Amino acid sequence: MTTPSTPTPSATLPQTAPAPTHMRAPVPVQSRSERFTSTEVTDFPEVTGREVMWKHTPVARLTELISGELDGSPYVFDLTAAPGVTASWIGRDDARIGAAGIPEDRASANAWTNFEQALLVSITGDDIKEVTLTRAALGGAPRAAHTVVDVAAGAHATLILQNSGAAHLAENVEFLLGAGADLTVVSVQEWDDDALHVSAHFAELAEGARLKHVAVTLGGGVVRLNPSAHLVGARADATLLGAYFADASQHLEQQVYVHHDGPETRSRVTYKGALQGEGARAVWIGDVLIGPKAVGTDTYEQNRNLVLTDGARADSVPNLEIETGDIVGAGHASATGRFDDEQLFYLQSRGITEEEARRLVVRGFLFEIVQQIGSPALQERLQTAIEAELTVSVAAAS
């Protein structure tokens, strides 16, 4: 008969000291909504380029905006006149600042830490109006900016954010849409070739509010514009569109986030881009989160890229997260490719030259986005700008 061994007292077992807090492995973020947020730049670690949100970005070209000192003083702008639309500078303690969203990355937090006053654009009245906010004299010094667009309940407007000239700009833009408000915002980036622009757009939609957000990027050395829409109210509706044309050594990036929070909300995300030249780079990351309370959600996101020449690269990453089973529909799609030879052959068989056929294919590809803006004058101007880009791309491909 074997006598059971006597257990060793726990006090005599070798003890392993817990690892110091700074040595413990970080817990991976399980949901898009769990990302760390802060308005203070020092709360974020230095960016290495290995982080999920930075791994596709040329961070070395953006160091001054991510971690450097920024001029946050008021700047020169122009706003076209329209009834019910005003612009003014407000202090950092205004309750509307931070109401739509909080920075999720160091560049956004750096802009937030350094701005002195925010530019407030107030929109009231149920009459349909179109206004343009122009920034063309920011200069080449590193700058921080903050803008709040406050759209009253029931108000209707189209707001064009026209960006051109020299810029080294890090900024945050907030859109607050009251109940039943209807806002179309078109952000146009036609910066100089060496411009740097890092921007986070935050939108919060109340019950029945409708937002159409259009990002058109044609200029700039590095442009990283990340729009997010928080559909808080029931039956809120968001359409996020983008068109971009990347040339040699140009980096154009968009990280889109749509958070369905209220019931019966709807969203559509469509981004389309063309790339040409050595080192042309486009990045699109689309995150859609359907929260546990967002029953009846209807959402779809897609990204399409057309690579026109060798040496260009497009990264496209759609993500969909669903936390409730009671939805109308959810889906995503992504595609990157070259010219469709069958399309070119068909057009050439109808007597169209290869050069003109290529121009027609690309123009139709991008104009699908531009034609949804709803401003005839702006659509015509952007079509002309895209045509100018196409002239260069066709010559390069010939």
C-alpha positions as CSV (number, residue, x, y, z in Angstrom):
1,M,0.0,0.0,0.0
2,T,1.4,3.3,-1.0
3,T,1.2,6.2,1.4
4,P,0.1,9.5,-0.2
5,S,2.7,12.1,-0.2
6,T,2.2,15.1,2.0
7,P,1.7,18.3,0.0
8,T,4.4,20.8,0.3
9,P,3.2,23.9,2.2
10,S,2.6,26.8,-0.1
11,A,4.9,28.9,2.0
12,T,7.8,26.8,0.9
13,L,7.1,26.9,-2.8
14,P,9.3,29.2,-4.9
15,Q,7.6,32.6,-5.4
16,T,7.7,34.5,-8.7
17,A,7.4,38.3,-8.3
18,P,4.8,39.9,-10.6
19,A,6.3,41.6,-13.6
20,P,6.6,45.4,-13.4
21,T,3.6,47.2,-14.9
22,H,5.8,48.7,-17.7
23,M,6.9,45.2,-18.7
24,R,3.5,43.5,-19.0
25,A,2.2,42.8,-22.4
26,P,-0.5,45.3,-23.4
27,V,-4.0,43.9,-23.8
28,P,-5.0,44.1,-27.5
29,V,-7.8,46.4,-28.4
30,Q,-10.8,44.1,-29.0
31,S,-13.2,46.7,-30.5
32,R,-12.8,49.8,-32.6
33,S,-14.5,51.8,-29.9
34,E,-11.9,50.8,-27.3
35,R,-9.1,52.8,-28.8
36,F,-7.4,55.1,-26.3
37,T,-8.4,58.8,-26.6
38,S,-7.0,61.9,-25.1
39,T,-6.7,65.6,-25.9
40,E,-3.2,65.8,-24.5
41,V,-0.3,65.0,-26.8
42,T,1.9,63.7,-24.0
43,D,-0.6,61.0,-23.1
44,F,0.4,59.3,-26.4
45,P,3.7,57.4,-26.8
46,E,6.0,58.5,-29.6
47,V,5.0,57.2,-33.0
48,T,7.4,54.6,-34.4
49,G,5.4,53.6,-37.5
50,R,4.7,50.1,-36.3
51,E,1.4,51.0,-34.7
52,V,-1.8,49.8,-36.3
53,M,-3.0,53.3,-37.1
54,W,0.4,54.4,-38.4
55,K,1.9,51.4,-40.2
56,H,0.9,52.6,-43.7
57,T,1.9,56.2,-43.1
58,P,5.3,57.9,-43.9
59,V,5.7,59.1,-40.3
60,A,9.2,60.4,-40.9
61,R,7.7,63.0,-43.3
62,L,5.2,64.1,-40.6
63,T,7.4,64.3,-37.5
64,E,6.9,68.0,-37.0
65,L,3.1,67.6,-37.0
66,I,3.1,64.5,-34.9
67,S,5.4,65.6,-32.1
68,G,6.7,69.1,-32.8
69,E,5.6,72.5,-31.6
70,L,2.8,74.0,-33.6
71,D,1.5,77.6,-34.1
72,G,-2.0,77.5,-32.9
73,S,-2.9,81.2,-33.4
74,P,-5.9,82.3,-35.5
75,Y,-5.3,82.3,-39.2
76,V,-6.7,84.1,-42.3
77,F,-9.7,82.6,-43.9
78,D,-12.6,83.6,-46.1
79,L,-16.2,82.5,-45.7
80,T,-18.8,83.4,-48.4
81,A,-21.9,85.1,-47.1
82,A,-25.2,83.3,-46.7
83,P,-28.3,83.9,-44.4
84,G,-28.0,82.0,-41.2
85,V,-24.3,81.2,-41.5
86,T,-21.7,83.0,-39.3
87,A,-18.1,82.4,-38.4
88,S,-16.3,83.5,-35.2
89,W,-13.3,82.5,-33.0
90,I,-14.2,80.8,-29.7
91,G,-12.1,79.9,-26.6
92,R,-10.9,76.4,-25.7
93,D,-13.4,76.3,-22.8
94,D,-16.5,76.4,-25.1
95,A,-18.7,73.4,-24.4
96,R,-19.0,72.5,-28.1
97,I,-15.3,71.7,-28.4
98,G,-14.9,68.0,-28.0
99,A,-18.6,67.2,-28.2
100,A,-18.2,65.3,-31.5
101,G,-15.0,63.4,-30.8
102,I,-11.7,63.1,-29.1
103,P,-8.3,62.4,-30.7
104,E,-7.3,58.8,-31.1
105,D,-3.7,59.4,-32.3
106,R,-0.8,61.6,-31.4
107,A,-1.0,64.0,-34.4
108,S,-4.6,64.8,-33.7
109,A,-3.8,65.3,-30.0
110,N,-0.8,67.5,-30.9
111,A,-3.1,69.7,-32.8
112,W,-5.6,69.8,-30.0
113,T,-2.9,70.6,-27.4
114,N,-1.6,73.5,-29.4
115,F,-4.6,75.4,-30.8
116,E,-5.3,78.7,-29.1
117,Q,-8.9,79.4,-30.4
118,A,-11.3,77.3,-32.5
119,L,-13.1,78.6,-35.6
120,L,-16.8,78.2,-35.1
121,V,-19.1,78.0,-38.1
122,S,-22.7,78.2,-37.0
123,I,-25.5,77.2,-39.5
124,T,-29.2,77.9,-38.8
125,G,-32.4,78.1,-40.8
126,D,-34.2,75.5,-42.9
127,D,-33.6,77.2,-46.2
128,I,-31.0,75.4,-48.4
129,K,-27.7,77.4,-48.7
130,E,-24.2,76.8,-49.9
131,V,-21.1,78.4,-48.4
132,T,-17.4,78.1,-49.0
133,L,-14.7,78.3,-46.3
134,T,-11.4,79.0,-48.0
135,R,-7.9,78.6,-46.5
136,A,-5.1,79.6,-48.9
137,A,-2.6,81.5,-46.8
138,L,-1.5,79.2,-44.0
139,G,2.1,79.2,-45.0
140,G,4.9,76.6,-44.6
141,A,5.4,76.8,-40.8
142,P,3.9,73.9,-38.7
143,R,0.5,74.9,-37.6
144,A,-2.4,73.6,-35.5
145,A,-6.1,74.3,-36.1
146,H,-9.5,73.4,-34.7
147,T,-12.8,74.0,-36.4
148,V,-16.3,73.4,-35.0
149,V,-19.3,73.3,-37.4
150,D,-22.5,73.6,-35.4
151,V,-25.6,72.8,-37.5
152,A,-28.9,73.7,-35.7
153,A,-31.8,71.3,-35.6
154,G,-33.6,71.3,-38.9
155,A,-31.0,73.4,-40.7
156,H,-29.9,72.6,-44.3
157,A,-26.6,73.6,-45.9
158,T,-23.7,72.6,-48.1
159,L,-20.3,73.6,-46.7
160,I,-17.3,73.5,-49.0
161,L,-13.9,73.4,-47.2
162,Q,-11.5,74.7,-49.8
163,N,-7.8,74.1,-49.0
164,S,-5.0,75.3,-51.3
165,G,-1.5,76.8,-51.2
166,A,1.3,76.0,-48.8
167,A,0.6,74.2,-45.6
168,H,2.1,72.1,-42.8
169,L,-1.1,71.6,-40.9
170,A,-2.4,69.3,-38.2
171,E,-6.0,69.9,-37.3
172,N,-9.3,68.6,-35.9
173,V,-12.7,69.4,-37.4
174,E,-15.9,68.7,-35.5
175,F,-19.4,68.6,-37.0
176,L,-22.4,68.8,-34.7
177,L,-25.7,68.0,-36.4
178,G,-28.9,68.7,-34.4
179,A,-32.1,66.7,-34.8
180,G,-33.3,66.7,-38.4
181,A,-30.3,68.7,-39.7
182,D,-29.0,68.0,-43.2
183,L,-25.4,68.9,-44.0
184,T,-23.3,68.2,-47.1
185,V,-19.6,69.0,-46.4
186,V,-17.1,68.8,-49.2
187,S,-13.4,68.9,-48.1
188,V,-11.2,69.7,-51.1
189,Q,-7.4,69.3,-50.8
190,E,-5.6,71.1,-53.6
191,W,-2.5,71.9,-51.7
192,D,1.0,72.7,-53.1
193,D,3.1,69.6,-54.0
194,D,5.1,69.8,-50.8
195,A,2.3,70.5,-48.4
196,L,1.7,68.3,-45.3
197,H,-1.8,67.9,-44.0
198,V,-3.0,65.6,-41.1
199,S,-6.7,66.1,-40.3
200,A,-9.3,64.3,-38.1
201,H,-12.9,64.9,-38.9
202,F,-15.4,64.0,-36.2
203,A,-19.2,64.1,-36.8
204,E,-22.0,63.5,-34.3
205,L,-25.5,63.0,-35.7
206,A,-28.7,63.5,-33.6
207,E,-32.0,61.9,-34.3
208,G,-33.0,62.0,-38.0
209,A,-29.9,64.0,-39.0
210,R,-28.3,63.5,-42.4
211,L,-24.7,64.0,-43.3
212,K,-23.0,63.7,-46.7
213,H,-19.2,64.0,-46.2
214,V,-17.1,64.2,-49.4
215,A,-13.3,64.2,-49.4
216,V,-11.6,65.1,-52.7
217,T,-7.8,65.1,-52.6
218,L,-5.8,66.1,-55.6
219,G,-2.8,68.0,-54.1
220,G,-0.3,67.8,-51.3
221,G,2.8,65.8,-50.6
222,V,1.3,63.8,-47.7
223,V,-2.4,64.2,-46.9
224,R,-3.9,62.0,-44.2
225,L,-7.6,62.9,-43.7
226,N,-9.5,60.6,-41.3
227,P,-13.3,61.1,-41.1
228,S,-15.5,59.5,-38.5
229,A,-19.2,59.6,-38.0
230,H,-21.0,58.8,-34.8
231,L,-24.7,58.0,-35.5
232,V,-26.2,58.6,-32.1
233,G,-29.8,59.4,-32.8
234,A,-32.4,57.1,-34.2
235,R,-32.7,57.1,-38.0
236,A,-29.5,59.1,-38.5
237,D,-28.1,58.8,-42.0
238,A,-24.4,59.2,-43.1
239,T,-22.9,59.0,-46.6
240,L,-19.1,59.2,-46.7
241,L,-17.6,59.6,-50.2
242,G,-14.1,60.1,-51.4
243,A,-12.2,60.7,-54.6
244,Y,-8.4,61.0,-54.8
245,F,-5.6,61.1,-57.5
246,A,-2.1,60.3,-56.3
247,D,0.9,61.3,-58.4
248,A,4.5,60.3,-58.1
249,S,5.9,60.4,-54.5
250,Q,2.5,61.6,-53.3
251,H,0.9,59.9,-50.2
252,L,-2.9,60.2,-49.8
253,E,-4.5,58.4,-46.9
254,Q,-8.0,58.0,-45.5
255,Q,-9.0,56.1,-42.4
256,V,-12.8,56.1,-42.2
257,Y,-14.8,55.2,-39.1
258,V,-18.6,54.9,-38.9
259,H,-20.1,54.0,-35.5
260,H,-23.8,53.0,-35.6
261,D,-25.0,53.7,-32.1
262,G,-28.7,54.6,-32.4
263,P,-31.5,52.4,-33.8
264,E,-32.5,52.3,-37.5
265,T,-29.4,54.2,-38.7
266,R,-28.0,54.0,-42.2
267,S,-24.6,54.5,-43.7
268,R,-22.9,54.2,-47.1
269,V,-19.2,54.6,-47.6
270,T,-17.7,54.8,-51.1
271,Y,-14.1,55.9,-51.8
272,K,-12.5,55.7,-55.3
273,G,-8.9,56.6,-56.2
274,A,-6.5,56.6,-59.2
275,L,-2.7,56.4,-58.9
276,Q,0.1,57.1,-61.3
277,G,3.9,57.5,-61.1
278,E,6.8,56.0,-59.1
279,G,6.1,56.1,-55.4
280,A,2.4,57.1,-55.7
281,R,0.7,55.7,-52.6
282,A,-2.9,55.6,-51.5
283,V,-4.2,54.1,-48.2
284,W,-7.8,53.5,-47.3
285,I,-8.9,51.8,-44.1
286,G,-12.6,51.6,-43.4
287,D,-14.0,50.6,-40.0
288,V,-17.7,50.2,-39.4
289,L,-18.9,49.3,-35.9
290,I,-22.6,48.3,-35.3
291,G,-23.1,48.8,-31.5
292,P,-25.4,46.6,-29.3
293,K,-28.2,49.2,-29.3
294,A,-28.0,49.8,-33.1
295,V,-30.9,47.5,-34.1
296,G,-32.1,47.9,-37.6
297,T,-28.8,49.2,-39.0
298,D,-28.2,49.3,-42.7
299,T,-24.6,49.8,-43.8
300,Y,-22.3,49.1,-46.7
301,E,-18.7,50.3,-47.4
302,Q,-16.5,50.0,-50.4
303,N,-13.1,51.1,-51.8
304,R,-12.0,50.9,-55.4
305,N,-8.5,51.8,-56.7
306,L,-7.3,52.1,-60.3
307,V,-3.5,51.8,-60.8
308,L,-2.5,53.6,-63.9
309,T,1.3,53.1,-64.0
310,D,4.0,50.9,-62.6
311,G,5.5,52.0,-59.3
312,A,2.2,52.9,-57.7
313,R,0.7,51.2,-54.7
314,A,-2.7,51.1,-53.0
315,D,-3.6,49.6,-49.7
316,S,-7.2,48.9,-48.9
317,V,-8.5,47.4,-45.7
318,P,-12.3,47.2,-45.0
319,N,-13.3,46.1,-41.5
320,L,-16.8,45.4,-40.1
321,E,-17.7,44.7,-36.5
322,I,-21.3,43.8,-35.5
323,E,-22.4,43.6,-31.9
324,T,-26.1,42.9,-32.5
325,G,-27.9,40.4,-34.7
326,D,-30.9,42.5,-35.4
327,I,-29.8,44.4,-38.5
328,V,-31.2,45.1,-41.9
329,G,-27.9,44.6,-43.7
330,A,-24.1,45.0,-43.5
331,G,-21.4,44.5,-46.0
332,H,-18.1,45.7,-47.5
333,A,-16.0,45.4,-50.6
334,S,-12.5,46.3,-51.8
335,A,-10.8,46.1,-55.2
336,T,-7.5,47.4,-56.7
337,G,-6.6,46.8,-60.3
338,R,-5.4,48.2,-63.6
339,F,-7.3,49.2,-66.7
340,D,-9.8,46.7,-67.9
341,D,-8.5,45.5,-71.3
342,E,-12.0,44.6,-72.5
343,Q,-13.2,48.2,-71.8
344,L,-10.2,49.6,-73.7
345,F,-10.7,47.2,-76.6
346,Y,-14.4,48.0,-76.8
347,L,-13.8,51.8,-77.0
348,Q,-11.0,51.4,-79.5
349,S,-13.2,49.2,-81.6
350,R,-15.6,52.1,-81.8
351,G,-12.9,54.3,-83.3
352,I,-11.6,55.9,-80.1
353,T,-7.8,56.2,-79.7
354,E,-6.1,54.4,-76.9
355,E,-5.2,57.7,-75.2
356,E,-8.7,59.0,-75.3
357,A,-10.1,55.6,-74.2
358,R,-7.9,55.6,-71.1
359,R,-9.0,59.2,-70.3
360,L,-12.7,58.2,-70.6
361,V,-12.3,55.2,-68.3
362,V,-10.6,57.1,-65.5
363,R,-12.9,60.1,-65.8
364,G,-16.0,57.9,-65.5
365,F,-14.4,56.0,-62.6
366,L,-13.8,59.2,-60.5
367,F,-16.7,61.3,-61.7
368,E,-19.1,58.8,-60.1
369,I,-18.1,60.4,-56.7
370,V,-17.9,64.0,-57.9
371,Q,-21.3,63.9,-59.4
372,Q,-22.8,63.1,-56.0
373,I,-21.6,66.4,-54.4
374,G,-24.8,68.3,-55.5
375,S,-23.0,71.6,-56.3
376,P,-22.9,72.1,-60.0
377,A,-20.3,74.8,-60.0
378,L,-18.0,72.8,-57.7
379,Q,-18.5,69.6,-59.7
380,E,-17.5,71.3,-62.9
381,R,-14.4,72.8,-61.3
382,L,-13.3,69.5,-59.9
383,Q,-14.0,67.7,-63.2
384,T,-11.6,70.2,-64.8
385,A,-9.0,69.6,-62.2
386,I,-9.3,65.8,-62.7
387,E,-9.0,66.2,-66.4
388,A,-5.7,68.1,-65.9
389,E,-4.5,65.1,-63.8
390,L,-5.6,62.7,-66.5
391,T,-3.6,64.5,-69.2
392,V,-0.5,63.9,-67.3
393,S,-1.4,60.2,-66.5
394,V,-2.2,59.4,-70.1
395,A,1.0,60.9,-71.3
396,A,2.9,58.8,-68.7
397,A,1.2,55.6,-69.8
398,S,1.8,56.2,-73.5
